[in-house]
């Protein structure tokens, strides 16, 4: 049973919404973030990455950097860039990319559901990345980046979503990357009650993207509970900002690999060793695999198709993933890449960049690139339901939720 509640969103006023909306903080390197934030002082990236307000050499984790985030947020609320809803509402958030739309419910999820694993995870988090967002949430007294959740589609939510989308949207704009963003408010008490009832019937909710943001929000809640031992559970810090999408509307892209060297092997030796576990064929065109157990490889200016031999396939929720099979049967034993989380000889390329990016990386000096079949939403559920974790860099979701469109104050 999922406790999914409406909230009094802080959101940009209509005239500023397109200027405010920004890609998530963690898609940019520091230099990229500074350049992007400088394009518009109202871009939410200025708040999400407050080190952009300081000189390039300034310690990005210094206390004054986080204070700046809070000052900007609450100052812009006072200045009318943002407004806060008078009553708790739900919202719909639709993203359209390449003619395909997905519509999520912007709401607040329960910290207790997370702690008791009713909100299921499939990734580990890194302490230093958690700490950054913990300090950011504390400084802002708000959660500013929504966690991307998913659930098995429900007919009542589908019907209510269609009804609400018949009304005029709160915002409707196309971002510079061509993705269209629309939002609606759900303020009707009957609809709010029905949505909450339906989610209370849904057994499991899953984190699709945003594990670090979720873990950070929960850490702040636990800290505040210790500071307020008389808490009732109704305080806003007991919930975290989320957008929940039905599984039937989501698309997971491939998350591909590039390697710096062949671990001392010549290309011919490497192909021979790979051929022990994979059927290999040379291809005229780039290989973007669509079937499990099939991989593309770009090596020496040529594309190859690699198909994992049946004897090396596994049915385990994690080991059966193609990203796990590639690591287990080729990257580790042949290339010596034992820990892809820490080995500097491997890098990861999101499928949104296409096969041309893999070719570019190899043509400019990397040794080889591997394209993989995307993880399915069913595989994500299977791993999460088993209480297991995916290998690092397994899923790439598109389109990315914009930050700044909905903000959840934990100071209420």
Secondary structure in CASP SS format (residue, H / E / C, confidence):
PFRMAT SS
TARGET T0000
AUTHOR 0000-0000-0000
METHOD secondary structure of the structure
MODEL  1
X C 1.00
X C 1.00
X C 1.00
X C 1.00
X E 1.00
X C 1.00
X E 1.00
X C 1.00
X C 1.00
X E 1.00
X E 1.00
X E 1.00
X C 1.00
X C 1.00
X C 1.00
X C 1.00
X H 1.00
X H 1.00
X H 1.00
X H 1.00
X C 1.00
X E 1.00
X C 1.00
X C 1.00
X H 1.00
X H 1.00
X H 1.00
X C 1.00
X C 1.00
X H 1.00
X H 1.00
X H 1.00
X H 1.00
X H 1.00
X H 1.00
X H 1.00
X H 1.00
X C 1.00
X C 1.00
X C 1.00
X C 1.00
X C 1.00
X C 1.00
X C 1.00
X H 1.00
X H 1.00
X H 1.00
X H 1.00
X C 1.00
X H 1.00
X H 1.00
X H 1.00
X H 1.00
X C 1.00
X C 1.00
X C 1.00
X C 1.00
X C 1.00
X C 1.00
X C 1.00
X C 1.00
X C 1.00
X H 1.00
X H 1.00
X H 1.00
X H 1.00
X H 1.00
X H 1.00
X H 1.00
X H 1.00
X H 1.00
X H 1.00
X H 1.00
X H 1.00
X H 1.00
X H 1.00
X H 1.00
X H 1.00
X C 1.00
X C 1.00
X C 1.00
X E 1.00
X E 1.00
X E 1.00
X C 1.00
X C 1.00
X C 1.00
X C 1.00
X E 1.00
X E 1.00
X E 1.00
X E 1.00
X E 1.00
X E 1.00
X E 1.00
X E 1.00
X E 1.00
X C 1.00
X C 1.00
X E 1.00
X E 1.00
X E 1.00
X E 1.00
X E 1.00
X E 1.00
X E 1.00
X E 1.00
X E 1.00
X E 1.00
X E 1.00
X H 1.00
X H 1.00
X H 1.00
X H 1.00
X H 1.00
X C 1.00
X C 1.00
X C 1.00
X E 1.00
X E 1.00
X C 1.00
X C 1.00
X C 1.00
X C 1.00
X C 1.00
X C 1.00
X H 1.00
X H 1.00
X H 1.00
X H 1.00
X H 1.00
X H 1.00
X H 1.00
X H 1.00
X H 1.00
X H 1.00
X H 1.00
X H 1.00
X H 1.00
X H 1.00
X C 1.00
X E 1.00
X E 1.00
X C 1.00
X C 1.00
X C 1.00
X E 1.00
X E 1.00
X E 1.00
X E 1.00
X E 1.00
X C 1.00
X C 1.00
X C 1.00
X H 1.00
X H 1.00
X H 1.00
X H 1.00
X H 1.00
X H 1.00
X H 1.00
X H 1.00
X H 1.00
X H 1.00
X C 1.00
X C 1.00
X C 1.00
X C 1.00
X C 1.00
X C 1.00
X E 1.00
X E 1.00
X E 1.00
X E 1.00
X C 1.00
X C 1.00
X C 1.00
X C 1.00
X C 1.00
X E 1.00
X E 1.00
X E 1.00
X E 1.00
X E 1.00
X E 1.00
X E 1.00
X C 1.00
X C 1.00
X H 1.00
X H 1.00
X H 1.00
X H 1.00
X H 1.00
X H 1.00
X H 1.00
X H 1.00
X H 1.00
X H 1.00
X H 1.00
X H 1.00
X H 1.00
X C 1.00
X C 1.00
X C 1.00
X E 1.00
X E 1.00
X E 1.00
X E 1.00
X E 1.00
X C 1.00
X H 1.00
X H 1.00
X H 1.00
X H 1.00
X H 1.00
X H 1.00
X H 1.00
X H 1.00
X H 1.00
X H 1.00
X H 1.00
X H 1.00
X H 1.00
X H 1.00
X H 1.00
X H 1.00
X H 1.00
X C 1.00
X C 1.00
X C 1.00
X C 1.00
X C 1.00
X C 1.00
X C 1.00
X C 1.00
X H 1.00
X H 1.00
X H 1.00
X E 1.00
X E 1.00
X E 1.00
X E 1.00
X E 1.00
X E 1.00
X E 1.00
X E 1.00
X H 1.00
X H 1.00
X H 1.00
X C 1.00
X C 1.00
X E 1.00
X E 1.00
X C 1.00
X E 1.00
X E 1.00
X E 1.00
X E 1.00
X E 1.00
X C 1.00
X C 1.00
X C 1.00
X C 1.00
X C 1.00
X C 1.00
X C 1.00
X H 1.00
X H 1.00
X H 1.00
X H 1.00
X H 1.00
X H 1.00
X H 1.00
X H 1.00
X C 1.00
X C 1.00
X C 1.00
X E 1.00
X E 1.00
X E 1.00
X E 1.00
X E 1.00
X E 1.00
X C 1.00
X C 1.00
X C 1.00
X C 1.00
X C 1.00
X C 1.00
X C 1.00
X C 1.00
X C 1.00
X C 1.00
X E 1.00
X E 1.00
X E 1.00
X E 1.00
X E 1.00
X E 1.00
X C 1.00
X C 1.00
X E 1.00
X E 1.00
X E 1.00
X E 1.00
X E 1.00
X E 1.00
X E 1.00
X C 1.00
X H 1.00
X H 1.00
X H 1.00
X C 1.00
X C 1.00
X C 1.00
X C 1.00
X C 1.00
X C 1.00
X C 1.00
X C 1.00
X C 1.00
X H 1.00
X H 1.00
X H 1.00
X H 1.00
X H 1.00
X H 1.00
X H 1.00
X H 1.00
X H 1.00
X H 1.00
X C 1.00
X C 1.00
X C 1.00
X C 1.00
X C 1.00
X C 1.00
X C 1.00
X C 1.00
X C 1.00
X C 1.00
X C 1.00
X C 1.00
X C 1.00
X C 1.00
X E 1.00
X E 1.00
X E 1.00
X E 1.00
X E 1.00
X H 1.00
X H 1.00
X H 1.00
X H 1.00
X H 1.00
X H 1.00
X H 1.00
X H 1.00
X H 1.00
X H 1.00
X H 1.00
X H 1.00
X H 1.00
X C 1.00
X C 1.00
X C 1.00
X C 1.00
X E 1.00
X E 1.00
X E 1.00
X E 1.00
X C 1.00
X C 1.00
X C 1.00
X C 1.00
X C 1.00
X H 1.00
X H 1.00
X H 1.00
X H 1.00
X H 1.00
X H 1.00
X H 1.00
X H 1.00
X H 1.00
X C 1.00
X C 1.00
X C 1.00
X C 1.00
X C 1.00
X C 1.00
X C 1.00
X C 1.00
X C 1.00
X C 1.00
X E 1.00
X E 1.00
X C 1.00
X C 1.00
X C 1.00
X C 1.00
X C 1.00
X E 1.00
X C 1.00
X C 1.00
X C 1.00
X E 1.00
X E 1.00
X E 1.00
X C 1.00
X C 1.00
X C 1.00
END
